[in-house]
Amino acid sequence: MKLLGILIGCGLAAGAASNNSVLIRGADVYPVTSAPVKGVSILVLDGKIAEIGAKIVVPKGVRVVDGKGLRVYPGMIDSGTELGLSEIEMIRETVDTGELGEFMPQLRALAAVNPDSEHFAVVRIAGITSVMTFPAGTGGGEGGGGRGRPPQYISGQAALIHTFGRTWEDMAVSGSAAVQVRFPILGPPGGRGGPVPENIAGLAGETGAVTFTEMTRTYQQEVAKLADFFDEARRYQKAKAANLPGFVRDLKYEAMLPVLDGKLPVAIAAATPRSIHDAIQFAEKQNVKIVIMQPRELGSAAAELKAKNIPVILGRVLALPRGQDDPYDQAFTLPGEAYKAGIKFAFGTFDNQFVRNLPYQAATAVAFGLPQEEALKAITINPAQIWGAGDQLGSLEKDKSADLMVTTGDPLEIQTQVKHVFIRGQEIELSSKQTRLYDKYLNRQ
């Protein structure tokens, strides 16, 4: 009777088959939030984990997957991508990661996601079942707009999505997981690969020289402009609550209301301790929640991040140093430093071509001081909690979404194979354009 109640409660009547109900039998289960359990089964009903145990009766019509000798982990989550928004970076028509306008909080990345993007198939093969996708892209780091465009301060709403679905609505975990803010920086970015922001380049003139005074003035003006927009949104909030005569609804300010209420975090890229401190000060003044994105070094900001319980999304571990005089292992050791400082963090790859390497980015950090279990949390439960989906994703627990991967070993080891991937209980075919081409030419006569 108890099992029948579970079936009915999950919408699966006795005797009925479902493509998102399955029993994985006899596997080693790694819940992430608790100790591993050897040789048990996981029952998934109607897309959710119904039971984990050694002796589970198989409901009629539920498919059984033999997990003997295999491991089951929660699906991995990448916290910094533009998946579904950018297909081929150099072909403009396939990129939908930017809109004109300085303040565009009403724009939702989710509505532009292309479910048929080839990138999704590639990352599913690696065991990645969810990603954060950002409306203005993630590769540019700090600062304002690109060449030929004015600085964009608020780019829109980032979405937490599954990596499989027929439509963008079907893929959504949270259509509004964060508002992306491009916080001003003091001076041009240093190190390798950083373009000079248009607002700074415009000051240089023919000589190319920009004084510190000029950079400081520009920085202060841009921070003030961003603060003014938040203040305007707050006045709008008060006017709406007071139901003033002649009140006119404004989509830009409507999108800011969850931010001002503390329900939606602001994602701010900040590379250096100084820029992290400035971003924290701004957030405190505006009384909003923030998530720091892509720090290249923590330094004196580490204690401040810990004290204020501000989470961090670390960028690629397999990366070159930021500056010519920085240590070669700057990116390698940063996750270990964040862990020792007590900062809650997750990993983001910040470029579509590297998303598939998410587990190996985390693995490299293990070789440079990060405990293995913390590396695994940083690509599972930590991002789920940071982006407000900890009750749905990130670990193997009863009533959570059945987003999981079945592997031959530790997913952080490069020789490990992902045998099965399930998203909301539905097994996903592990094929991509690359595997199809491989099979095509391997079998030709």
Secondary structure, DSSP 4 states (H G I P E B T S, - for coil): -HHHHHHHHTT--TT---TT-EEEEEEEE--SSS--EEEEEEEEETTEEEEEES--PPPTT-EEEE-TT-EEEEPEEEEEE-TTTBS-TT-GGGB----S-SB-TT-BGGGG--TT-HHHHHHHHTTEEEEEE-TT-STT-SSS--TTS---SEEEEEEEEES--SSHHHHEEEEEEEEEE----SSS--STTPPPPHHHHHHHTTTT---HHHHHHHHHHHHHHHHHHHHHHHHHHHHHHHT-TT----HHHHHHHHHHTTSSPEEEE--SHHHHHHHHHHHHHHT--EEEE--S--TTHHHHHHHTT--EEE--SS---SSTTS-TTHHHHHHHHHHHTT--EEE---SGGGGGGHHHHHHHHHHTT--HHHHHHTTTHHHHHHTT-TTTSSS--TTSB--EEEESS-TTSTT--EEEEEETTEEPP---HHHHHHHHHHS--
